[in-house]
Amino acid sequence: MTAAPGGATASATPRRARRGPRVGFVLIAVLAGLLAAYDLSEAVTNLVLVPQDVRYQNNAFFDEVGVGSLAASPPWAALWANVLLPPVAYVVALLVARRRTLGRAALVFATGLAAVAAASLSLTAYVLSI
């Protein structure tokens, strides 16, 4: 043992700082990323297919026959919010979980994915109800 400043003793072998990624954390992060990518692909599909729906394609016909009040436009804000939600939630979960233990990191990612699923289902139900 060697004497450290202030009278405290320090060990002769310094503690090794843990460098490099933790394998368990990386596996959980990759799995959560894949699930978030699946939600993102569903949102992009909605963004592309919902405006092609018949109720939005008939707007020109409605204007032509004089019932323009039936014309509808796609809910762009909800569609774009649905697209932006999964990547934003994943990045927030990654930032929160990066210094946590493996179990807590898994809970953070699971919570983020559950929040994305709930919000995506709510937005999809809203878009389809219009």
N, C-alpha and C positions, 0 to 999 in steps of 0.2 A: 504494500500500500504506500502510496505517496501522499504527501501533504499538499493539499490544494490551498489556494489563497483563502483566507478567512478561517483557517484552522480546521477545515473539513478534510476528510481523507477521501481520495478518489481511487478507484480501482486501476490497476496497472494495465488492464486490457480495456480499451474503450468499447462501448457498445456499438455494434454495427447498426447503422441506420438502414432501415428497410428501403431499398431502392428497387425500382422495376415494378411492373404491374402485378397485382395479385391475380392469380389464375381464376379463382372463384368469382371475384368481382367482374373480371372481364367476361366470363361466361354468362353471368347474370345480365350484364349490360348488353351483350350481343343478343341474347334471347329477348330481352325487352325491346331492343332496337328492331328485331325482326317483327315482333308483334305490333310495334308502332308503325312499321313500314306497311304492314297489312292494313291497318286502319287508314293510313295515308292513301293506299291504293284504292280503297273503297271510296274515300272522299273525292279523289280525282275522277273516279268513274262517275260519281254523282255530278260532279262539276261539268263533265262532258255530256252525259246522257240526259240530265234533267232539262236543259234548254231545248233538247230535240224532242221533247214530249209533245204530243198532239195538241195539248191545250195551249202551248206557246207557238206552235207552228201555224195555227189557224188565225193568228192575229190579223194578217192581211185580208183574209176572207171576211172576218168580222167587220173590219173597216169598210170593205167593199159593199157589203149588204146593209150597212147602216146600223149595225149593233156593236159599235166600237166599245161600248161599256163592258162587253164580255171579254175584251182583249186583256191579256194578263202578261206580265213580264216575270221572268224567273227571279227568285229571291237570291240575288247575287251575294248580298252580305252574308247570309247564312251559309251559302255554298262555299264561299272563300274562308269563312271562319272555320268551317268543317275541315278544309284543307290545311289551314295553318295550325290547328289544334294539336295534332299528333307530334310534329317535330318540336313545337315549343314546349309541350309537356315533357317530352323525352329529354330535352336539354336541361330543363329545370330539375327533373328527377336526377339526371346525371350530376349536376352541380351540387345538389343536396346530398346525394349518396356517396360522393367520392371519398370522403374521410370517415365513413361509418364502418361498423363491423359488417360482416357478410350477411348476417340475418337482418340487420336494420336496412342495409342497402337493398336487399330483396323486398322488404316491406315498402320501401320508398318507391321502387320501380313498380311494384304491384299496385300501390295506391295511385300512381300516375296513370297506369294503364286502365285502372277502373274508372278514374275520372274522365279519361279520354273516351272510354266506351260509353259512359253515361251521357256525356255531352254530345257525342256523335249520334247516339240513338235519339236524343231529344231534338237535335237539329234535323236529322233525317225525317223524323215524324212531323216536324214543323213544315219542312219543305214539301213533303208529300200531301199535307193537309190543305195546302193552298190551292 
